Structures are given as C-alpha cells and as structure tokens.
C-alpha cells in the first residue's frame, strides 16, 4: 500500500505479511521508505524494530490512526491465509 508521493515517485510502502506472528507478537505493519525499514505496532504506532525518518514516521502513524480497524481486519485475514484488502493512502 502506498501512502504518499506523486505519480511515478515512490512513497511510504506499508505491508502486512501472512503468518507474521513470531517476531513481534503484536499486531503490526512493516513500512519502507527509501533505504529505511521499520515495524510499527498497529495499536499505537510505536516502532517495534528498525528506524524511520521522523517526518515519514509521523505520516504513517497518522495513517494508522485513521485506518486502525481496517489494519486489524487485514491482519486477521492475513493470519487466516486470506488476501488482505487494499486500504486507501493518506492524501
């Protein structure tokens, strides 16, 4: 899922991985921006692992706040082996 960036330019990418429950034990997302990667708790947006630029981190945290219920629903789908649905980007 891409959160921002003009067409043709890569923005923040957010991923939920199938069966990814062992590493962090919390509902979480993985985010990428340029060379940065991090795992963030869906519940409160705190960084569980990795590093992320402050400005981009805040954007992802705002997006998580707006889409928390959808992210948790997607997590349940992924844990069940089903494909998560697309969540709208931050505009």
C-alpha positions in Angstrom: 0.0 0.0 0.0 1.5 3.4 -0.9 0.8 6.2 1.4 2.1 9.3 -0.4 4.1 10.6 -3.3 3.3 12.0 -6.7 2.6 9.6 -9.6 5.8 7.8 -10.7 7.6 8.6 -7.4 7.8 6.0 -4.6 6.3 7.0 -1.2 5.9 5.1 2.1 5.1 1.5 1.5 3.1 -0.5 4.1 3.0 -4.3 4.3 1.3 -6.9 6.4 2.8 -10.4 5.9 0.9 -13.6 6.0 1.6 -15.6 9.2 4.0 -13.0 10.6 3.2 -13.5 14.3 6.5 -14.8 15.8 8.9 -11.8 15.5 6.9 -9.1 17.3 3.9 -10.8 18.9 1.8 -7.7 18.4 -0.5 -6.7 15.5 2.0 -4.7 13.4 2.8 -3.4 10.0 6.1 -3.2 8.1 7.0 0.1 6.5 9.6 1.1 3.9 10.8 4.5 2.7 13.9 4.8 0.6 16.6 2.8 2.5 14.6 2.8 5.8 12.6 0.0 7.2 10.6 -0.4 10.4 7.9 -2.5 12.1 5.2 -0.4 13.8 2.5 -1.5 16.3 -0.9 -1.0 14.8 -2.3 -0.2 18.3 -0.3 2.9 18.9 2.2 3.4 16.0 5.3 2.8 18.1 8.4 1.5 16.4 9.0 -2.2 17.3 12.0 -2.7 15.1 14.1 -0.7 12.7 14.4 3.0 12.1 12.3 5.5 10.1 12.7 9.2 9.3 10.7 11.3 11.8 8.5 13.1 9.2 7.6 9.9 7.4 7.1 8.1 10.7 4.5 10.7 11.7 2.7 10.4 8.4 2.5 6.6 8.8 1.3 7.0 12.4 -1.5 9.4 11.3 -2.5 6.9 8.6 -2.5 4.1 11.2 -4.8 6.1 13.5 -7.2 6.7 10.6 -7.2 3.1 9.4 -6.7 1.1 12.6 -9.8 -1.0 12.3 -9.1 -1.8 8.7 -5.5 -2.7 9.5 -6.6 -5.1 12.3 -9.2 -6.7 9.9 -6.4 -7.1 7.3 -4.2 -8.7 9.9 -6.9 -11.3 10.7 -7.3 -12.1 7.0 -3.5 -12.5 6.6 -3.3 -14.8 9.7 -6.1 -16.9 8.2 -4.1 -17.2 5.0 -6.5 -14.9 3.1 -5.6 -11.9 1.0 -5.8 -8.6 2.7 -7.8 -5.8 1.1 -6.4 -2.5 -0.1 -6.5 0.4 2.3 -6.7 4.0 0.9 -3.5 6.0 1.0 -3.0 9.2 3.0 -4.0 12.1 0.8 
